[in-house]
Amino acid sequence: MAITSYGKYMDEATSKGKLANYQDYSADTKAAAEVIPFGVMTELTGDGKTVKVFEGGKPYGIAMAQEVHDWVTQADDQKYKTKSPVSVARKGVLWVEALEDVSMTDGVVVDPTTGNFRPADTTTTGVVALPSAAFKTNAKAGGLVQLEINLP
């Protein structure tokens, strides 16, 4: 029987970059050319061996969350450090940050100033469309939303 209520088996997201469900996913590992926050879109650098936060080039994938957050000390640990290995999801459903209110019927664009996501009908200029992505839930601005990607 198919799992239709993921909340019974998998906790809701507390931070971006985490897998949102048990569907199949695919990820590559690249070195970080700079500090990369979890859950943002990345792009390859000129050498093709490292990734950086998306700045308007070709979207490569979403930086997956890999570390457990230290809630006691509120450590600044929700990111990859420069030169560390980065798990970059190229296919799957992940929790990401919505910079504006989004719904499941909206198209998806990436904001090159942050690497986070907006609806396709945004008035923000310079965004890059992700035609192979879809919002799987609704979210308010600044909230977490499930985003399904399928990058080649």
DSSP file (Angstrom, degrees, kcal/mol; ACC not computed):
  #  RESIDUE AA STRUCTURE BP1 BP2  ACC     N-H-->O    O-->H-N    N-H-->O    O-->H-N    TCO  KAPPA ALPHA  PHI   PSI    X-CA   Y-CA   Z-CA
    1    1 A M              0   0    0      0, 0.0     2,-0.1     0, 0.0     3,-0.0   0.000 360.0 360.0 360.0 138.0    0.0    0.0    0.0
    2    2 A A        -     0   0    0      1,-0.1     2,-0.6     2,-0.0     0, 0.0  -0.397 360.0-115.6 -71.7 145.9    1.3    3.4   -0.9
    3    3 A I        +     0   0    0      1,-0.2     3,-0.2    -2,-0.1    -1,-0.1  -0.738  40.6 166.4 -80.9 120.6    2.2    5.9    1.8
    4    4 A T        +     0   0    0     -2,-0.6     2,-0.5     1,-0.2    -1,-0.2   0.554  66.0  52.7-112.3 -12.3   -0.2    8.8    1.5
    5    5 A S    >   +     0   0    0      1,-0.1     3,-1.5     2,-0.0     4,-0.4  -0.797  59.8 178.2-126.5  88.6    0.4   10.6    4.8
    6    6 A Y  G >> S+     0   0    0     -2,-0.5     4,-2.9     1,-0.3     3,-1.6   0.773  72.3  73.7 -65.3 -27.4    4.1   11.2    5.2
    7    7 A G  G 34 S+     0   0    0      1,-0.3    -1,-0.3     2,-0.2     5,-0.1   0.740  89.6  60.9 -59.0 -23.5    3.7   13.0    8.5
    8    8 A K  G <4 S+     0   0    0     -3,-1.5    -1,-0.3     1,-0.1    -2,-0.2   0.774 120.9  22.2 -72.5 -25.3    3.0    9.7   10.2
    9    9 A Y  T <4 S+     0   0    0     -3,-1.6     2,-0.4    -4,-0.4    -2,-0.2   0.623 125.8  41.5-117.4 -20.9    6.5    8.3    9.2
   10   10 A M  S  < S-     0   0    0     -4,-2.9    -1,-0.3    10,-0.1     3,-0.1  -0.997  82.5-116.4-136.5 129.0    8.7   11.4    8.6
   11   11 A D        -     0   0    0     -2,-0.4     3,-0.1     1,-0.1    -3,-0.1  -0.258  35.9-103.8 -62.4 147.3    8.8   14.5   10.7
   12   12 A E        -     0   0    0     -5,-0.1    -1,-0.1     1,-0.1     8,-0.0  -0.330  53.8 -82.4 -64.4 157.2    7.8   17.8    9.1
   13   13 A A        -     0   0    0      1,-0.1    -1,-0.1    -3,-0.1     3,-0.1  -0.313  38.2-179.7 -67.1 142.3   10.8   20.0    8.1
   14   14 A T  S    S+     0   0    0      1,-0.3     2,-0.3    -3,-0.1    -1,-0.1   0.460  75.7  14.1-112.3 -11.8   12.4   22.2   10.7
   15   15 A S  S >  S-     0   0    0     50,-0.0     3,-0.7    82,-0.0    -1,-0.3  -0.981  87.4 -90.3-157.4 162.5   15.0   23.6    8.3
   16   16 A K  T 3  S+     0   0    0     -2,-0.3    80,-0.2     1,-0.2    24,-0.1  -0.347  95.9  44.3 -80.3 157.9   15.6   23.8    4.6
   17   17 A G  T 3  S+     0   0    0     78,-3.8    48,-2.5     1,-0.3     2,-0.2   0.355  80.4 123.5  95.2  -3.7   17.5   21.4    2.5
   18   18 A K  S <  S-     0   0    0     -3,-0.7    77,-2.5    77,-0.2    -1,-0.3  -0.597  72.3 -96.7 -90.3 151.4   16.0   18.2    4.0
   19   19 A L  B     -A   94   0A   0     75,-0.2    75,-0.3    -2,-0.2    -1,-0.1  -0.415  29.6-156.2 -62.0 139.3   14.3   15.5    2.0
   20   20 A A        -     0   0    0     73,-3.0     2,-0.3   127,-0.1    74,-0.2   0.693  66.1  -1.6 -94.9 -21.8   10.5   16.1    2.2
   21   21 A N  S    S-     0   0    0     72,-0.7    72,-0.2     2,-0.2    -1,-0.1  -0.888  77.2 -92.1-154.8-175.0    9.4   12.5    1.5
   22   22 A Y  S    S+     0   0    0     -2,-0.3     3,-0.1   -19,-0.1    -3,-0.0   0.283  75.0 124.9 -93.3  10.8   10.5    9.0    0.8
   23   23 A Q  S    S-     0   0    0      1,-0.1    70,-0.2    70,-0.1    -2,-0.2  -0.279  75.1 -81.9 -65.9 158.7   10.4    9.2   -3.0
   24   24 A D        -     0   0    0     68,-0.1     2,-0.3     1,-0.0    -1,-0.1  -0.260  53.2-175.8 -59.7 144.8   13.5    8.4   -4.9
   25   25 A Y        -     0   0    0     67,-0.1     2,-0.4    -3,-0.1    67,-0.2  -0.947  15.9-148.6-139.6 163.2   16.2   11.1   -5.2
   26   26 A S  E     +B   91   0A   0     65,-2.2    64,-3.0    -2,-0.3    65,-1.6  -0.999  17.5 177.9-134.7 136.2   19.5   11.6   -6.9
   27   27 A A  E     -B   89   0A   0     -2,-0.4     2,-0.3    62,-0.3    62,-0.2  -0.990  15.2-152.6-140.5 147.8   22.4   13.6   -5.7
   28   28 A D  E     -B   88   0A   0     60,-2.4    60,-3.3    -2,-0.3     2,-0.5  -0.743  18.5-130.3-107.8 161.8   26.0   14.4   -6.8
   29   29 A T  E     +B   87   0A   0     -2,-0.3     2,-0.3    58,-0.2    58,-0.2  -0.975  34.0 161.3-116.4 126.5   28.9   15.4   -4.5
   30   30 A K  E     -B   86   0A   0     56,-2.0    56,-3.7    -2,-0.5     2,-0.2  -0.908  40.9-100.9-133.8 161.4   31.0   18.5   -5.4
   31   31 A A  E     -Bc  85  50A   0     18,-1.5    20,-2.5    -2,-0.3     2,-0.5  -0.595  38.4-112.7 -82.4 148.1   33.4   20.6   -3.4
   32   32 A A  E     - c   0  51A   0     52,-2.0    51,-3.2    49,-0.3    20,-0.2  -0.710  21.0-167.3 -82.7 123.2   32.1   24.0   -2.1
   33   33 A A  S    S-     0   0    0     18,-3.0     2,-0.3    -2,-0.5    19,-0.2   0.655  78.7  -2.5 -79.5 -16.9   33.8   27.0   -3.7
   34   34 A E  S    S-     0   0    0     17,-0.5     2,-0.3    47,-0.1    49,-0.1  -0.896 105.4 -55.7-156.1 178.2   32.3   29.2   -1.0
   35   35 A V        -     0   0    0     -2,-0.3    18,-0.2    47,-0.1    46,-0.2  -0.545  55.8-166.1 -66.6 129.1   30.1   28.9    2.0
   36   36 A I  E     -I   80   0B   0     44,-2.0    44,-3.1    -2,-0.3     3,-0.1  -0.962  11.7-139.4-125.1 113.8   26.8   27.4    0.8
   37   37 A P  E >   -I   79   0B   0      0, 0.0     3,-1.0     0, 0.0    42,-0.3  -0.370  34.2 -97.6 -66.4 149.9   23.6   27.4    3.0
   38   38 A F  T 3  S+     0   0    0     40,-2.0    26,-0.2     1,-0.2   -22,-0.2  -0.380 103.7  24.8 -63.2 144.9   21.5   24.3    3.1
   39   39 A G  T 3  S+     0   0    0     24,-3.5    58,-0.4     1,-0.3     2,-0.3   0.542  90.1 120.9  82.8   8.6   18.5   24.3    0.8
   40   40 A V    <   -     0   0    0     -3,-1.0    23,-2.4    23,-0.2    -1,-0.3  -0.723  68.1-103.2-103.4 157.5   19.6   26.8   -1.8
   41   41 A M  E     -D   62   0A   0     74,-2.9    13,-2.6    -2,-0.3     2,-0.3  -0.514  40.5-159.3 -72.0 143.1   20.1   26.3   -5.6
   42   42 A T  E     -DE  61  53A   0     19,-2.7    18,-3.3    11,-0.3    19,-0.9  -0.759   9.2-158.8-118.3 167.2   23.7   25.9   -6.7
   43   43 A E  E     - E   0  52A   0      9,-2.1     9,-2.3    -2,-0.3     2,-0.1  -0.973  28.7-102.2-140.2 155.1   25.5   26.3   -9.9
   44   44 A L  E     - E   0  51A   0     14,-0.5     7,-0.2    -2,-0.3    14,-0.2  -0.451  32.8-129.4 -73.4 148.4   28.8   24.9  -11.1
   45   45 A T    >   -     0   0    0      5,-2.5     3,-1.5    -2,-0.1    -1,-0.1  -0.327  40.0 -85.6 -84.8 179.2   31.9   27.1  -11.2
   46   46 A G  T 3  S+     0   0    0      1,-0.3    -2,-0.1     2,-0.1    -1,-0.0   0.780 126.8  56.0 -59.5 -30.5   34.1   27.5  -14.3
   47   47 A D  T 3  S-     0   0    0      1,-0.1    -1,-0.3     3,-0.0    -3,-0.0   0.646  98.9-135.3 -79.6 -13.1   36.2   24.4  -13.4
   48   48 A G  S <  S+     0   0    0     -3,-1.5    -2,-0.1     2,-0.2    -1,-0.1   0.492  87.1  87.3  74.4   2.3   33.1   22.1  -13.2
   49   49 A K  S    S+     0   0    0    -19,-0.1   -18,-1.5     1,-0.0     2,-0.3   0.598  84.1  47.3-106.6 -16.6   34.5   20.5  -10.0
   50   50 A T  E     -c   31   0A   0    -20,-0.2    -5,-2.5    -5,-0.1     2,-0.3  -0.858  66.9-144.9-125.9 160.0   33.1   22.9   -7.5
   51   51 A V  E     -cE  32  44A   0    -20,-2.5   -18,-3.0    -2,-0.3   -17,-0.5  -0.863  12.3-174.8-122.0 158.2   29.7   24.5   -6.8
   52   52 A K  E     - E   0  43A   0     -9,-2.3    -9,-2.1    -2,-0.3     3,-0.1  -0.891  44.6 -69.1-139.8 169.9   28.6   27.9   -5.5
   53   53 A V  E     - E   0  42A   0     -2,-0.3   -11,-0.3   -18,-0.2    62,-0.1  -0.406  69.9 -88.9 -62.1 138.3   25.4   29.6   -4.5
   54   54 A F        +     0   0    0    -13,-2.6    -1,-0.1     1,-0.1    62,-0.1  -0.225  48.8 171.7 -54.2 129.5   23.3   30.2   -7.6
   55   55 A E  S    S-     0   0    0     -3,-0.1    -1,-0.1    59,-0.1    -2,-0.1   0.161  70.3 -68.7-126.1  15.0   24.0   33.6   -9.2
   56   56 A G  S    S+     0   0    0     55,-0.1    -2,-0.1     1,-0.1    57,-0.0   0.432 100.6 110.1 113.0   0.2   22.1   33.4  -12.5
   57   57 A G  S    S-     0   0    0      1,-0.2    -1,-0.1    55,-0.1    -3,-0.0   0.331  85.5 -41.9 -80.0-143.8   24.0   30.7  -14.4
   58   58 A K        -     0   0    0    -14,-0.2   -14,-0.5     1,-0.0    -1,-0.2  -0.788  65.6-117.0 -88.9 122.7   22.7   27.2  -15.1
   59   59 A P        +     0   0    0      0, 0.0   -16,-0.2     0, 0.0     3,-0.1  -0.362  33.9 178.7 -59.7 132.3   21.0   25.6  -12.1
   60   60 A Y        -     0   0    0    -18,-3.3     2,-0.3     1,-0.4   -17,-0.2   0.801  49.0 -67.2-104.9 -40.7   22.9   22.5  -10.9
   61   61 A G  E     -D   42   0A   0    -19,-0.9   -19,-2.7   -34,-0.0     2,-0.4  -0.937  51.4 -71.2 165.0 175.3   20.9   21.3   -7.9
   62   62 A I  E     -DF  41  89A   0     27,-2.2    27,-2.9    -2,-0.3     2,-0.5  -0.799  43.5-118.5 -99.2 131.5   19.8   22.0   -4.3
   63   63 A A  E     - F   0  88A   0    -23,-2.4   -24,-3.5    -2,-0.4    25,-0.2  -0.553  35.1-138.4 -68.1 116.3   22.4   21.8   -1.4
   64   64 A M        -     0   0    0     23,-2.9    23,-0.3    -2,-0.5     2,-0.3  -0.509  15.4-110.8 -80.6 143.8   21.0   19.1    0.9
   65   65 A A        +     0   0    0    -48,-2.5   -46,-0.2    -2,-0.2    -1,-0.1  -0.567  42.9 164.8 -70.6 132.3   21.1   19.4    4.6
   66   66 A Q        +     0   0    0     -2,-0.3     2,-0.3   -48,-0.1    -1,-0.1   0.577  47.4  69.9-124.0 -19.3   23.6   17.0    6.1
   67   67 A E  S    S-     0   0    0     10,-0.2     2,-0.4    12,-0.0    -1,-0.0  -0.749  75.9-119.4-109.0 151.0   24.2   18.1    9.7
   68   68 A V        -     0   0    0     -2,-0.3     2,-0.2    -3,-0.0    -2,-0.0  -0.747  37.8-118.5 -84.0 132.1   22.1   18.0   12.8
   69   69 A H        -     0   0    0     -2,-0.4     2,-1.2     1,-0.1     3,-0.1  -0.507  14.1-130.1 -75.4 136.1   21.5   21.5   14.1
   70   70 A D     >> +     0   0    0     -2,-0.2     5,-1.2     1,-0.2     4,-1.1  -0.726  29.0 177.9 -85.9  95.2   22.8   22.3   17.6
   71   71 A W  T  45S+     0   0    0     -2,-1.2    -1,-0.2     1,-0.2    -2,-0.0   0.756  72.7  62.3 -71.8 -24.6   19.7   23.8   19.1
   72   72 A V  T  45S+     0   0    0      1,-0.2    -1,-0.2    -3,-0.1    -2,-0.1   0.952 119.1  22.7 -67.3 -50.0   21.3   24.3   22.5
   73   73 A T  T  45S-     0   0    0     -3,-0.0    -1,-0.2     2,-0.0    -2,-0.2   0.509  98.4-131.1 -94.4  -5.0   24.0   26.6   21.4
   74   74 A Q  T  <5 -     0   0    0     -4,-1.1    -3,-0.2     1,-0.1    -2,-0.0   0.908  37.5-164.1  52.5  44.5   22.2   27.8   18.3
   75   75 A A      < -     0   0    0     -5,-1.2     2,-1.8     1,-0.1     3,-0.1  -0.191  27.9-117.3 -60.0 149.0   25.4   27.2   16.4
   76   76 A D  S    S+     0   0    0      1,-0.2    -1,-0.1    -3,-0.1     3,-0.1  -0.579  73.9 125.1 -85.7  73.4   25.7   28.7   12.9
   77   77 A D        +     0   0    0     -2,-1.8     2,-0.7     1,-0.1    -1,-0.2   0.162  25.1 105.5-123.9  17.2   25.9   25.2   11.3
   78   78 A Q  S    S+     0   0    0     -3,-0.1   -40,-2.0   -13,-0.1     2,-0.3  -0.280  76.1  60.8 -94.9  48.9   23.2   25.2    8.6
   79   79 A K  E    S-I   37   0B   0     -2,-0.7     2,-0.4   -42,-0.3   -44,-0.1  -0.980  82.9-103.9-161.6 163.8   25.7   25.5    5.8
   80   80 A Y  E     -I   36   0B   0    -44,-3.1   -44,-2.0    -2,-0.3     2,-0.2  -0.830  38.0-128.9 -94.7 138.1   28.6   23.9    4.0
   81   81 A K    >   -     0   0    0     -2,-0.4     3,-2.0   -46,-0.2   -49,-0.3  -0.490  40.4 -77.6 -81.7 157.1   32.0   25.4    4.7
   82   82 A T  T 3  S+     0   0    0      1,-0.3   -49,-0.2    -2,-0.2    -1,-0.1  -0.273 117.4  12.1 -54.2 136.1   34.3   26.4    1.8
   83   83 A K  T 3  S+     0   0    0    -51,-3.2    -1,-0.3     1,-0.3   -50,-0.1   0.436  97.7 124.7  72.6   4.2   36.1   23.4    0.3
   84   84 A S  S <  S-     0   0    0     -3,-2.0   -52,-2.0     1,-0.1    -1,-0.3  -0.587  73.1 -93.4 -87.6 157.2   33.9   20.8    2.1
   85   85 A P  E     -B   31   0A   0      0, 0.0     2,-0.5     0, 0.0   -54,-0.2  -0.511  41.3-154.8 -71.5 135.6   32.0   18.2    0.1
   86   86 A V  E     -B   30   0A   0    -56,-3.7   -56,-2.0    -2,-0.2     2,-0.7  -0.940  10.7-141.5-114.5 127.5   28.5   19.2   -0.8
   87   87 A S  E     -B   29   0A   0     -2,-0.5   -23,-2.9   -23,-0.3     2,-0.6  -0.809  23.3-166.7 -84.7 117.9   25.6   16.8   -1.5
   88   88 A V  E     -BF  28  63A   0    -60,-3.3   -60,-2.4    -2,-0.7     2,-0.4  -0.917  11.2-143.9-113.9 110.1   23.7   18.4   -4.3
   89   89 A A  E     +BF  27  62A   0    -27,-2.9   -27,-2.2    -2,-0.6   -62,-0.3  -0.568  23.4 172.1 -74.0 128.0   20.2   17.0   -5.0
   90   90 A R  E    S+     0   0A   0    -64,-3.0    61,-3.5    -2,-0.4     2,-0.3   0.540  71.6  25.7-109.3 -14.7   19.4   16.9   -8.7
   91   91 A K  E    S+BG  26 150A   0    -65,-1.6   -65,-2.2    59,-0.2    -1,-0.3  -0.980  93.1  56.8-149.4 136.2   16.2   15.0   -8.5
   92   92 A G  E    S- G   0 149A   0     57,-2.2    57,-2.7    -2,-0.3     2,-0.5  -0.838  79.1 -65.9 139.6-174.4   13.7   14.6   -5.6
   93   93 A V  E     + G   0 148A   0     -2,-0.3   -73,-3.0    55,-0.2   -72,-0.7  -0.966  53.5 169.9-117.7 119.0   11.5   16.5   -3.2
   94   94 A L  E     -AG  19 147A   0     53,-2.4    53,-3.0    -2,-0.5     2,-0.5  -0.870  37.8-108.6-127.2 158.4   13.2   18.8   -0.7
   95   95 A W  E     + G   0 146A   0    -77,-2.5   -78,-3.8    -2,-0.3     2,-0.3  -0.765  47.1 166.7 -84.2 128.1   12.2   21.5    1.7
   96   96 A V  E     - G   0 145A   0     49,-2.5    49,-2.5    -2,-0.5     2,-0.5  -0.853  38.1 -94.4-134.8 170.4   13.3   25.0    0.5
   97   97 A E  E     - G   0 144A   0    -58,-0.4    20,-1.8    -2,-0.3     2,-0.6  -0.764  27.0-146.8 -93.2 131.2   12.6   28.6    1.4
   98   98 A A  B     -j  117   0C   0     45,-2.6    44,-3.6    -2,-0.5    45,-0.3  -0.852   4.5-163.6 -93.1 123.5    9.9   30.5   -0.4
   99   99 A L  S    S+     0   0    0     18,-3.0     2,-0.3    -2,-0.6    19,-0.2   0.672  78.5  21.8 -80.8 -16.9   10.7   34.2   -0.7
  100  100 A E  S    S-     0   0    0     17,-0.5    42,-0.2    41,-0.1     2,-0.1  -0.875 107.5 -70.2-136.9 168.8    7.1   35.0   -1.6
  101  101 A D        -     0   0    0     -2,-0.3     2,-0.3    40,-0.1    39,-0.2  -0.448  59.5-174.5 -60.0 132.4    3.8   33.4   -1.0
  102  102 A V  B     -M  139   0D   0     37,-2.7    37,-2.3    -2,-0.1     2,-0.3  -0.942  14.4-164.6-131.2 154.5    3.6   30.3   -3.3
  103  103 A S    >   -     0   0    0     -2,-0.3     3,-1.7    35,-0.2    32,-0.2  -0.882  39.3-103.0-130.5 167.1    1.0   27.7   -4.1
  104  104 A M  T 3  S+     0   0    0     -2,-0.3    31,-0.2     1,-0.3    34,-0.1   0.695 119.0  57.6 -63.3 -18.9    1.1   24.3   -5.8
  105  105 A T  T 3  S+     0   0    0     29,-0.1    -1,-0.3     2,-0.0     2,-0.1   0.550  86.6 101.1 -89.6  -7.4   -0.2   25.8   -9.0
  106  106 A D  S <  S-     0   0    0     -3,-1.7    29,-0.7     1,-0.1     2,-0.1  -0.462  72.8-122.4 -77.6 147.4    2.7   28.3   -9.4
  107  107 A G        -     0   0    0     -2,-0.1    13,-1.4    27,-0.1     2,-0.4  -0.334  32.9-113.9 -73.6 170.6    5.6   27.9  -11.7
  108  108 A V  E     +K  119   0C   0     22,-0.4    22,-2.6    25,-0.3     2,-0.3  -0.924  33.6 172.6-118.3 133.8    9.1   28.0  -10.0
  109  109 A V  E     -KL 118 129C   0      9,-2.2     9,-2.3    -2,-0.4     2,-0.4  -0.954  25.3-130.0-131.5 156.3   11.9   30.5  -10.5
  110  110 A V  E     -KL 117 128C   0     18,-2.9    18,-2.2    -2,-0.3     7,-0.2  -0.887  15.5-134.5-106.8 135.5   15.2   30.9   -8.7
  111  111 A D    >>  -     0   0    0      5,-2.7     4,-3.2    -2,-0.4     3,-1.1  -0.799  10.0-154.4 -87.7 117.0   16.3   34.2   -7.2
  112  112 A P  T 34 S+     0   0    0      0, 0.0    -1,-0.1     0, 0.0   -55,-0.1   0.585  89.5  62.1 -72.5  -7.6   20.0   34.8   -8.2
  113  113 A T  T 34 S+     0   0    0      3,-0.1   -58,-0.1     1,-0.1   -60,-0.0   0.726 125.9   9.5 -86.3 -21.1   20.6   37.1   -5.3
  114  114 A T  T <4 S-     0   0    0     -3,-1.1   -60,-0.1     2,-0.2     3,-0.1   0.599  88.8-123.4-128.4 -23.5   19.9   34.4   -2.6
  115  115 A G  S  < S+     0   0    0     -4,-3.2   -74,-2.9     1,-0.3   -61,-0.1   0.482  74.6 120.2  82.3   3.1   19.6   31.0   -4.4
  116  116 A N        -     0   0    0     -5,-0.3    -5,-2.7   -76,-0.2     2,-0.3  -0.250  62.2 -97.1 -92.9-173.8   16.1   30.6   -2.9
  117  117 A F  E     +jK  98 110C   0    -20,-1.8   -18,-3.0    -7,-0.2   -17,-0.5  -0.790  30.9 177.0-121.2 148.6   12.8   30.3   -4.7
  118  118 A R  E     - K   0 109C   0     -9,-2.3    -9,-2.2    -2,-0.3     2,-0.1  -0.889  40.0 -91.0-135.4 163.5    9.8   32.4   -5.9
  119  119 A P  E >   - K   0 108C   0      0, 0.0     3,-1.6     0, 0.0   -11,-0.2  -0.477  39.7-114.9 -73.7 154.4    6.6   31.9   -7.9
  120  120 A A  T 3  S+     0   0    0    -13,-1.4   -12,-0.1     1,-0.3     7,-0.1   0.748 112.6  62.0 -63.4 -24.2    7.0   32.4  -11.6
  121  121 A D  T 3  S+     0   0    0    -14,-0.2    -1,-0.3   -12,-0.0   -13,-0.0   0.201  77.3 136.0 -88.9  19.1    4.6   35.4  -11.6
  122  122 A T    <   -     0   0    0     -3,-1.6     5,-0.1     1,-0.1    -4,-0.0  -0.226  56.9-140.9 -62.5 152.6    6.9   37.3   -9.3
  123  123 A T  S    S+     0   0    0      2,-0.1     2,-0.2     0, 0.0    -1,-0.1   0.483  70.3 112.5 -91.0  -4.4    7.6   41.0  -10.0
  124  124 A T        -     0   0    0      1,-0.1     3,-0.5     2,-0.0     2,-0.2  -0.498  63.7-138.0 -68.2 133.7   11.2   40.5   -9.1
  125  125 A T  S    S+     0   0    0     -2,-0.2    -2,-0.1     1,-0.2    -1,-0.1  -0.565  75.1  36.5 -93.8 158.7   13.5   40.9  -12.1
  126  126 A G  S    S+     0   0    0      1,-0.3    -1,-0.2    -2,-0.2    -2,-0.0   0.472  77.2 143.7  84.6   3.0   16.5   38.7  -13.0
  127  127 A V        -     0   0    0     -3,-0.5     2,-0.5   -16,-0.1    -1,-0.3  -0.333  44.3-132.6 -74.0 158.9   15.0   35.4  -11.8
  128  128 A V  E     -L  110   0C   0    -18,-2.2   -18,-2.9    -2,-0.0     2,-0.1  -0.957  18.4-124.0-118.3 128.6   15.7   32.2  -13.7
  129  129 A A  E     -L  109   0C   0     -2,-0.5   -20,-0.2   -20,-0.2     3,-0.1  -0.359  11.4-158.8 -70.9 145.9   12.9   29.7  -14.5
  130  130 A L    >   +     0   0    0    -22,-2.6     3,-1.7     1,-0.1   -22,-0.4  -0.784  14.2 175.9-120.3  83.6   13.0   26.1  -13.5
  131  131 A P  T 3  S+     0   0    0      0, 0.0    -1,-0.1     0, 0.0   -22,-0.0   0.740  78.1  55.6 -65.2 -22.0   10.6   24.4  -15.9
  132  132 A S  T 3  S+     0   0    0     -3,-0.1    18,-0.5   -24,-0.0     2,-0.3   0.147  97.7  82.7 -96.2  20.9   11.4   20.9  -14.5
  133  133 A A  E <   -H  149   0A   0     -3,-1.7   -25,-0.3    16,-0.2     2,-0.3  -0.878  53.4-175.0-122.8 156.1   10.5   21.9  -10.9
  134  134 A A  E     -H  148   0A   0     14,-2.1    14,-3.0    -2,-0.3     2,-0.4  -0.988  28.7-119.8-150.1 139.1    7.1   22.2   -9.1
  135  135 A F  E     -H  147   0A   0    -29,-0.7    12,-0.2    -2,-0.3     3,-0.1  -0.645  21.8-169.0 -73.5 132.8    6.0   23.3   -5.7
  136  136 A K        +     0   0    0     10,-3.0     2,-0.3    -2,-0.4    11,-0.1   0.528  68.9  25.5-101.6  -9.4    4.3   20.4   -3.9
  137  137 A T  S    S-     0   0    0      9,-0.8     2,-0.3   -34,-0.1     8,-0.0  -0.873  82.9-105.1-140.7 172.8    2.8   22.4   -1.0
  138  138 A N        +     0   0    0     -2,-0.3     2,-0.3   -35,-0.1   -35,-0.2  -0.712  39.0 176.6 -97.5 155.2    1.7   26.0   -0.4
  139  139 A A  B     -M  102   0D   0    -37,-2.3   -37,-2.7    -2,-0.3     2,-0.2  -0.990  27.1-122.7-157.2 152.4    3.7   28.4    1.8
  140  140 A K    >   -     0   0    0     -2,-0.3     3,-2.4   -39,-0.2   -42,-0.3  -0.527  56.9 -71.2 -86.5 161.6    3.8   32.0    3.0
  141  141 A A  T 3  S+     0   0    0      1,-0.3   -42,-0.2    -2,-0.2    -1,-0.1  -0.296 124.4  17.2 -54.4 130.9    6.8   34.3    2.3
  142  142 A G  T 3  S+     0   0    0    -44,-3.6    -1,-0.3     1,-0.3   -43,-0.1   0.354 105.3 114.2  86.0  -5.7    9.7   33.2    4.4
  143  143 A G  S <  S-     0   0    0     -3,-2.4   -45,-2.6   -45,-0.3     2,-0.4  -0.332  72.3 -96.2 -91.4 175.6    8.2   29.7    5.1
  144  144 A L  E     -G   97   0A   0    -47,-0.2     2,-0.3  -131,-0.1   -47,-0.2  -0.745  40.0-178.2 -94.1 141.7    9.3   26.3    4.0
  145  145 A V  E     -G   96   0A   0    -49,-2.5   -49,-2.5    -2,-0.4     2,-0.5  -0.978  31.0-112.6-136.9 146.9    7.8   24.7    0.9
  146  146 A Q  E     -G   95   0A   0     -2,-0.3   -10,-3.0   -51,-0.2    -9,-0.8  -0.696  35.1-169.7 -80.1 129.4    8.3   21.3   -0.7
  147  147 A L  E     -GH  94 135A   0    -53,-3.0   -53,-2.4    -2,-0.5     2,-0.5  -0.984  10.2-154.5-123.9 125.3    9.9   21.6   -4.1
  148  148 A E  E     -GH  93 134A   0    -14,-3.0   -14,-2.1    -2,-0.5     2,-0.3  -0.867  18.3-177.5 -98.3 127.6   10.2   18.7   -6.5
  149  149 A I  E     -GH  92 133A   0    -57,-2.7   -57,-2.2    -2,-0.5   -16,-0.2  -0.896  20.0-177.7-122.6 154.9   13.1   19.0   -9.0
  150  150 A N  E     +G   91   0A   0    -18,-0.5   -59,-0.2    -2,-0.3   -60,-0.0  -0.598  18.0 174.6-149.3  80.3   14.2   16.8  -11.9
  151  151 A L              0   0    0    -61,-3.5   -61,-0.1    -2,-0.1    -2,-0.0  -0.663 360.0 360.0 -92.5 144.9   17.4   18.2  -13.3
  152  152 A P              0   0    0      0, 0.0    -1,-0.1     0, 0.0   -61,-0.1   0.503 360.0 360.0 -69.8 360.0   19.3   16.4  -16.1
